[in-house]
Amino acid sequence: MLRFNVAVCDDERFAADAITDAAQAAFARAGAHAEVETFTSMDALARRLATAGFDLIFLDIEMPGMDGIRFGQALRDLGVGTDIMFVSNSDDRVFESLSVRPAAFVRKSHFNEDMAAAVARFVKSRRKASASRVVTMKIGHSMATYAVDDIRYVEARGRDKIVHLVGGRTERVTTTLDELTEKLEPFGFCRCHKGFLVNFAHVTQIGPDGFKMGEETIPIGRSRAFDVKVAYLDYLQDKNVSML
């Protein structure tokens, strides 16, 4: 099941809660799960965005101080590409909101139908993109296909490569590490060591000994250290994650 981190921001608490409940229900109907965080001020949302990334943000337009459209424009100016859906009674501001490249405009006057349709389109789009995130590897004389998001890291052991998957599973493949690096780098993987290829999405910490993945430490080659750390910081920036 697809899972999404979602933010809702509306200065009226009852409206924010209603949007949260409706969004969670719409994601469930679309066959996905949404973890939703609810905010009643742009300042609170901005502070949270400094430490967390969201897949989707629902923004009210008419807000005290900086309104939702100006806030969305500020995010775009900062290079934040997170999808935004505006939720508003201000139907006349639809065209003004287009400068933010919103994923949808949910009218409060047609709230239920607009919300259901917008979330269904969003999930369908993400599901289609997710279906292409697969890689095929050689296992002996046959081939196997894996979802790239399920691969934590790949370890070279002689002629064999051990693919470490979520849940603790491993698979032994014969595709070379060079071939796997070429296939997986576009998906956020990095050759951090001559014998290791790591998926940045599963890294929890970077320390002097290497990348931390739960209880495991994946080494970083001394000659690759600078380039690897730069690549990791670029990855975090692309995902709108701040390091403190």
C-alpha distance (Angstrom), angle and dihedral (degrees) to the residues before:
residue distance angle dihedral
M1 . . .
L2 3.80 . .
R3 3.80 113.4 .
F4 3.79 126.1 -159.5
N5 3.80 136.8 -170.1
V6 3.79 107.9 -138.0
A7 3.81 134.3 -175.7
V8 3.81 125.8 -156.8
C9 3.80 121.7 -164.7
D10 3.81 124.1 -175.5
D11 3.80 124.6 142.0
E12 3.81 91.8 -136.8
R13 3.80 109.7 76.1
F14 3.79 96.0 -149.8
A15 3.82 90.5 51.0
A16 3.81 92.4 47.1
D17 3.80 90.4 50.7
A18 3.81 91.6 47.2
I19 3.81 91.5 51.4
T20 3.81 90.1 47.7
D21 3.80 93.1 51.7
A22 3.80 92.7 44.9
A23 3.80 92.8 47.9
Q24 3.80 93.2 50.6
A25 3.81 90.6 48.8
A26 3.82 92.3 47.3
F27 3.80 92.5 50.3
A28 3.80 90.2 49.1
R29 3.82 91.2 51.3
A30 3.81 88.4 50.6
G31 3.82 90.2 54.3
A32 3.81 96.2 -105.8
H33 3.80 137.6 105.6
A34 3.79 125.1 -126.0
E35 3.80 126.2 -161.3
V36 3.80 101.2 -157.4
E37 3.81 128.3 -162.2
T38 3.81 115.5 -165.4
F39 3.82 125.5 -147.8
T40 3.80 132.4 -178.5
S41 3.81 97.9 -164.3
M42 3.79 137.3 43.5
D43 3.80 89.8 -130.9
A44 3.80 91.8 59.1
L45 3.80 91.3 47.3
A46 3.81 91.7 47.8
R47 3.81 91.3 52.1
R48 3.80 90.3 50.4
L49 3.80 91.9 48.7
A50 3.80 88.2 59.2
T51 3.80 89.7 67.9
A52 3.80 106.3 22.5
G53 3.78 139.9 48.4
F54 3.80 125.0 -139.5
D55 3.77 130.9 -160.8
L56 3.80 92.1 -149.0
I57 3.81 137.6 11.1
F58 3.80 124.8 -159.2
L59 3.82 108.7 -153.6
D60 3.77 130.0 -171.1
I61 3.80 110.8 -140.7
E62 3.79 102.7 -149.5
M63 3.81 102.5 64.5
P64 3.81 131.2 146.3
G65 3.78 113.3 -98.1
M66 3.79 109.6 -2.5
D67 3.80 109.4 22.8
G68 3.80 124.6 -139.1
I69 3.80 96.1 -96.9
R70 3.81 93.5 51.4
F71 3.80 89.7 46.1
G72 3.82 90.2 51.2
Q73 3.81 90.6 48.6
A74 3.82 89.7 51.2
L75 3.81 89.9 53.3
R76 3.80 91.1 50.1
D77 3.82 90.7 48.7
L78 3.80 87.7 55.1
G79 3.80 90.1 52.3
V80 3.81 95.2 -108.1
G81 3.79 107.0 152.3
T82 3.81 98.1 -175.7
D83 3.80 111.9 141.1
I84 3.82 113.6 -103.7
M85 3.80 129.2 -160.0
F86 3.79 117.0 -169.2
V87 3.81 117.3 -142.6
S88 3.79 111.9 -165.4
N89 3.80 151.2 139.6
S90 3.80 87.6 -138.6
D91 3.80 99.0 94.8
D92 3.81 89.1 164.6
R93 3.82 90.4 67.0
V94 3.81 95.8 61.3
F95 3.81 93.3 103.1
E96 3.80 92.4 44.8
S97 3.81 89.2 54.9
L98 3.82 92.2 57.1
S99 3.82 90.4 83.1
V100 3.82 87.3 71.6
R101 3.83 91.4 53.9
P102 3.82 92.7 -128.0
A103 3.78 120.6 -162.5
A104 3.82 89.2 -135.2
F105 3.80 145.6 -16.8
V106 3.80 112.5 -129.7
R107 3.78 112.6 -160.2
K108 3.79 113.9 -146.2
S109 3.81 86.9 -147.2
H110 3.84 88.3 61.4
F111 3.78 95.0 26.1
N112 3.81 104.0 146.8
E113 3.80 98.0 44.3
D114 3.82 94.6 40.9
M115 3.81 92.7 47.8
A116 3.81 93.6 48.9
A117 3.82 93.1 47.6
A118 3.82 94.5 44.6
V119 3.81 94.9 49.4
A120 3.81 92.2 44.2
R121 3.83 90.4 54.2
F122 3.79 91.4 46.0
V123 3.81 93.6 51.1
K124 3.81 92.3 44.3
S125 3.79 90.3 52.6
R126 3.81 93.1 48.2
R127 3.80 91.9 45.2
K128 3.80 90.3 53.1
A129 3.80 90.8 49.9
S130 3.79 90.9 46.2
A131 3.82 91.8 53.3
S132 3.81 89.9 63.3
R133 3.82 92.7 53.5
V134 3.78 95.9 92.4
V135 3.78 134.5 113.3
T136 3.80 129.9 -156.9
M137 3.82 119.9 -141.7
K138 3.77 135.5 -177.1
I139 3.80 118.6 -108.5
G140 3.77 107.7 -175.6
H141 3.82 105.6 -60.2
S142 3.80 94.9 -18.2
M143 3.80 137.1 66.2
A144 3.81 131.8 -122.9
T145 3.81 131.0 -167.1
Y146 3.82 123.8 -142.4
A147 3.80 134.0 -175.9
V148 3.79 105.5 -112.8
D149 3.82 91.1 -138.8
D150 3.82 89.3 62.0
I151 3.81 92.7 57.3
R152 3.81 113.2 92.5
Y153 3.78 98.2 177.8
V154 3.79 142.8 -32.8
E155 3.79 122.3 -127.1
A156 3.81 125.2 -162.0
R157 3.80 116.1 -135.1
G158 3.77 108.7 175.3
R159 3.82 109.7 -66.9
D160 3.80 91.5 -14.8
K161 3.77 127.7 77.8
I162 3.80 119.4 -150.6
V163 3.79 112.9 -145.4
H164 3.81 109.9 -154.3
L165 3.80 110.5 -152.9
V166 3.80 134.3 -170.2
G167 3.77 113.0 -81.2
G168 3.81 92.6 37.5
R169 3.82 96.2 -78.4
T170 3.80 120.1 142.8
E171 3.79 133.0 -163.8
R172 3.80 127.3 -164.1
V173 3.81 112.1 -137.5
T174 3.79 134.3 175.2
T175 3.81 99.2 -146.3
T176 3.82 107.4 118.5
L177 3.78 120.2 -107.8
D178 3.80 89.4 -121.7
E179 3.82 90.2 56.6
L180 3.80 91.8 46.4
T181 3.80 91.1 48.6
E182 3.81 90.8 54.1
K183 3.81 91.6 48.3
L184 3.80 98.1 43.5
E185 3.82 105.8 36.7
P186 3.86 91.9 83.1
F187 3.83 87.6 59.3
G188 3.82 96.2 56.9
F189 3.81 100.4 -84.5
C190 3.80 123.5 136.9
R191 3.81 133.8 -162.2
C192 3.79 94.4 -130.7
H193 3.83 94.8 167.2
K194 3.79 135.1 14.1
G195 3.80 87.7 -104.2
F196 3.81 101.8 36.2
L197 3.78 137.6 65.2
V198 3.80 112.8 -172.4
N199 3.82 133.4 -162.1
F200 3.82 106.5 -135.0
A201 3.82 89.8 -153.9
H202 3.82 89.7 71.4
V203 3.82 97.5 44.8
T204 3.80 112.3 111.7
Q205 3.80 98.8 179.5
I206 3.78 142.1 -0.5
G207 3.80 115.3 -138.8
P208 3.81 139.8 165.5
D209 3.80 90.7 -84.6
G210 3.80 95.9 48.6
F211 3.79 140.6 -91.2
K212 3.79 118.0 -16.4
M213 3.79 119.2 -139.1
G214 3.77 106.6 175.8
E215 3.79 106.0 -64.7
E216 3.81 93.3 -13.4
T217 3.80 128.6 89.1
I218 3.80 119.8 -153.6
P219 3.83 111.0 -156.2
I220 3.79 123.5 -124.6
G221 3.79 115.3 -143.0
R222 3.78 113.2 -117.8
S223 3.81 93.5 -129.5
R224 3.82 90.7 48.9
A225 3.82 98.4 43.4
F226 3.80 99.0 102.7
D227 3.80 96.6 44.2
V228 3.82 91.9 44.0
K229 3.81 93.5 51.7
V230 3.80 91.4 47.7
A231 3.82 89.7 49.9
Y232 3.81 90.5 50.4
L233 3.80 92.7 49.9
D234 3.82 89.7 48.5
Y235 3.80 88.9 51.6
L236 3.81 92.1 51.5
Q237 3.80 91.0 48.4
D238 3.80 91.7 50.6
K239 3.82 89.1 51.3
N240 3.82 91.8 47.9
V241 3.82 92.6 -117.9
S242 3.81 120.4 145.2
M243 3.79 124.2 -148.1
L244 3.79 114.3 -141.5
